[in-house]
Amino acid sequence: MIRRFGESPEPGRSYTRRVGVYALLPREKHLLLTCQTEPGPDLQLPGGGIDPGESPITALHREVYEETGWRIATPERIGAFRRFTYMPEYDLWAEKVCLIYRARPVLQLGPPTETFHEALWMHSADAVELLGNDGDRHFAALHLSSL
């Protein structure tokens, strides 16, 4: 059973299951995050959906690059959670299954390539307070407790 964070599913509402990959990207006491400015702003762990036929690790590399402009190394899965939410960019009610990895940010190639995303470094303690969903905050707090 995967732990659920956030709102309970609404009775009678149909949800589409979407599996995605998300990354804790630490450097010293900071995390590399993404801020989705539209329809936001929403501070998030970098990541997103796995495309059909794509492996989770390939999706993680692609999503982190699109949302931060960074390349990563040594991804390691550290957990998972699910949440029920409305995704306005897709006009979709989704059961998001979020696979969480820790990876090392190694090279910034440029700005994010995905529109309405900005990469930023934030102290881990601030990220625990400011990330936009309970699941991201939970894994940031686990990371902070390991420092």
C-alpha positions as CSV (number, residue, x, y, z in Angstrom):
1,M,0.0,0.0,0.0
2,I,1.4,3.4,-1.0
3,R,0.9,6.2,1.6
4,R,-1.6,8.9,0.6
5,F,-1.1,12.6,1.2
6,G,-3.5,15.4,0.7
7,E,-7.2,15.3,0.0
8,S,-9.2,12.1,0.0
9,P,-10.8,11.1,-3.3
10,E,-14.2,12.6,-3.8
11,P,-17.0,10.0,-3.8
12,G,-18.4,9.5,-7.3
13,R,-15.5,11.4,-9.1
14,S,-13.5,9.5,-11.7
15,Y,-9.7,9.8,-11.4
16,T,-7.1,8.9,-14.0
17,R,-4.0,7.2,-12.6
18,R,-0.8,9.0,-13.5
19,V,2.6,7.7,-12.5
20,G,5.4,10.2,-12.2
21,V,8.9,10.5,-11.0
22,Y,10.2,13.3,-8.7
23,A,13.7,14.1,-7.4
24,L,15.3,15.4,-4.2
25,L,18.4,17.1,-5.6
26,P,20.6,18.1,-2.6
27,R,23.7,20.2,-2.6
28,E,25.0,20.7,0.9
29,K,22.0,22.0,2.9
30,H,20.1,23.1,-0.1
31,L,17.7,21.5,-2.6
32,L,17.2,22.3,-6.2
33,L,13.5,22.9,-6.8
34,T,11.2,24.1,-9.5
35,C,8.6,26.8,-9.3
36,Q,5.7,26.3,-11.7
37,T,4.6,29.9,-12.3
38,E,1.4,29.1,-14.3
39,P,-1.3,28.5,-13.2
40,G,0.6,28.7,-9.9
41,P,2.9,29.7,-8.4
42,D,3.6,26.2,-7.0
43,L,6.9,25.2,-5.5
44,Q,7.7,21.5,-6.4
45,L,10.2,18.8,-6.4
46,P,11.4,18.6,-10.1
47,G,9.7,15.8,-12.0
48,G,6.6,14.7,-13.8
49,G,4.8,12.0,-15.7
50,I,6.3,9.0,-17.3
51,D,5.6,8.9,-21.0
52,P,4.3,5.6,-22.6
53,G,7.2,3.2,-23.2
54,E,9.6,5.3,-21.1
55,S,11.4,3.9,-18.0
56,P,11.2,5.7,-14.7
57,I,14.9,6.6,-14.7
58,T,14.8,7.9,-18.3
59,A,11.7,10.0,-17.3
60,L,13.4,11.3,-14.2
61,H,16.4,12.5,-16.2
62,R,14.1,14.1,-18.9
63,E,11.8,15.8,-16.4
64,V,14.6,17.2,-14.2
65,Y,16.3,18.7,-17.2
66,E,13.0,20.1,-18.6
67,E,12.1,21.7,-15.3
68,T,15.5,22.9,-14.0
69,G,18.0,22.8,-16.9
70,W,20.3,20.5,-14.8
71,R,21.7,17.0,-15.6
72,I,21.7,14.5,-12.7
73,A,23.6,11.4,-11.7
74,T,23.2,8.4,-9.4
75,P,19.4,8.4,-9.0
76,E,18.2,6.1,-6.2
77,R,14.5,5.5,-5.4
78,I,13.8,6.3,-1.8
79,G,10.0,6.0,-1.6
80,A,6.6,6.7,-3.1
81,F,3.3,8.4,-2.3
82,R,0.0,9.1,-4.0
83,R,-2.3,12.0,-4.0
84,F,-5.7,12.9,-5.6
85,T,-5.7,16.2,-7.3
86,Y,-7.0,18.3,-10.2
87,M,-4.4,19.0,-12.9
88,P,-5.6,22.2,-14.6
89,E,-2.9,22.0,-17.3
90,Y,-4.6,18.8,-18.5
91,D,-8.1,19.5,-17.3
92,L,-7.9,16.2,-15.5
93,W,-8.7,14.8,-12.1
94,A,-5.8,12.5,-11.3
95,E,-4.6,9.9,-8.8
96,K,-0.9,10.8,-8.9
97,V,1.4,8.0,-8.0
98,C,4.7,9.8,-7.2
99,L,7.9,7.8,-7.2
100,I,10.6,9.7,-5.3
101,Y,14.3,9.5,-6.0
102,R,17.4,11.2,-4.6
103,A,19.9,12.2,-7.2
104,R,23.0,14.3,-7.5
105,P,22.7,17.5,-9.6
106,V,26.0,17.6,-11.7
107,L,25.8,20.1,-14.5
108,Q,23.5,23.1,-15.3
109,L,23.1,23.2,-19.1
110,G,20.9,26.3,-19.1
111,P,17.5,27.5,-18.0
112,P,14.5,25.1,-17.8
113,T,13.1,24.2,-21.2
114,E,9.6,23.7,-19.9
115,T,7.5,26.8,-20.1
116,F,6.4,28.4,-16.8
117,H,9.1,26.7,-14.8
118,E,11.9,28.4,-12.9
119,A,14.7,26.5,-11.1
120,L,15.9,27.7,-7.7
121,W,18.0,26.5,-4.8
122,M,16.4,26.7,-1.4
123,H,17.6,25.7,2.1
124,S,16.2,22.3,2.9
125,A,14.5,23.7,6.1
126,D,12.6,26.3,4.0
127,A,11.7,23.7,1.4
128,V,10.0,21.6,4.1
129,E,7.7,24.6,4.9
130,L,7.2,25.9,1.3
131,L,6.8,23.0,-1.0
132,G,3.3,22.9,-2.5
133,N,2.1,19.5,-1.5
134,D,2.3,17.3,1.6
135,G,4.1,14.4,0.0
136,D,6.9,16.6,-1.3
137,R,7.2,18.2,2.1
138,H,7.3,14.8,3.8
139,F,10.3,13.6,1.7
140,A,12.1,17.0,2.0
141,A,11.7,16.6,5.8
142,L,13.1,13.1,5.7
143,H,16.1,14.5,3.8
144,L,16.5,17.3,6.3
145,S,16.5,14.9,9.2
146,S,19.4,13.0,7.5
147,L,21.6,16.0,7.4
